[in-house]
Amino acid sequence: MTPRGKAALLWGVAGAMAFLAAHQAYLVAGGTFLGVGPIAAVAVVVLVVTALVAHRLGHHAVPVAVDEETGADPDPGPEPDE
């Protein structure tokens, strides 16, 4: 998996988790529970849409230099002081 694909997938997971947290807040505020199936389906849709948008538009936000052979950052920056 490419770094761009991995980042897009992680953004999708973050979007799904944000939806589930918002749904939980809705329930705490007194909303009605619709069932596990519909909520899971919406969470999967949010994950897929967020991942697709992140993959399509991610390179516009922050350009990332990646070594083609290793997939690593060619210039990781200075070593942290210990």
N, C-alpha and C positions, 0 to 999 in steps of 0.2 A: 504494500500500500504506500502510495506517495505521501510525503509530508502534507501536501495540500489536501489530499483526501482524508487523512487522519484528522487534520484540523477541522475540516468540514463536518466529519462525523462527531467529533467532540462538541462542536457548536450545536449540532442537532440534539445531542444528549442534554446539553445545557438548556436548550429551548424546551424540551419535553419536561425536564425537571422544574423549570420555571412555571410551565403550565400546571403541573401537578401541585406545586406550592400555592399558586393562585387559586386552584380549585379547593385546596384544603382551607385556605382563608375564607373562601366563599361558604364552605360548610360551617366553619366556626362562627361566621356572621349570621348563621341561621338559614342558609340555603338548603334546598332539598337535594338528597342524594339520588342520582339517576341510575346507579348500578356500576359494577366494575367494568362490564363490557363496553358501554358507550364511552366511559372516561378513558379506558385503555385505548380504544380506537382513536379518539381525538388526540391522545398523547402520541400515538404512533404517527398520525398525520402531521402533527406539529414537528416531531423529530425529522421526518422525511423532508418537509417543506423547508425547515430551517437549515438542514444539511445541504439541500440543493441550492438554496440562495447563498449560503456561505461558500459553497464550492464555486458557484458562478461569479460571485462578486468579491470573493476574498482577496484576490490578487490586486484589486483596486484599492483596498484599504491600506495595507502595509506590505510593501515589497520585501520578500525574504530571499536572501541569497542561500542557495543550497548546492552543495557539492553533488554533481550528477552521479558519481560512482558510489559514494557512501551514504548520501542523503543527509549528511550532517552539515552544520553551519561551518563554512570554511574559516571564519574568523570569530571564535567564541568569545573574544574579549579578554580583558585582564583576569588573572587568577584572583579569587577572593582571598583576603588576608585571614589567616586563622589565628 
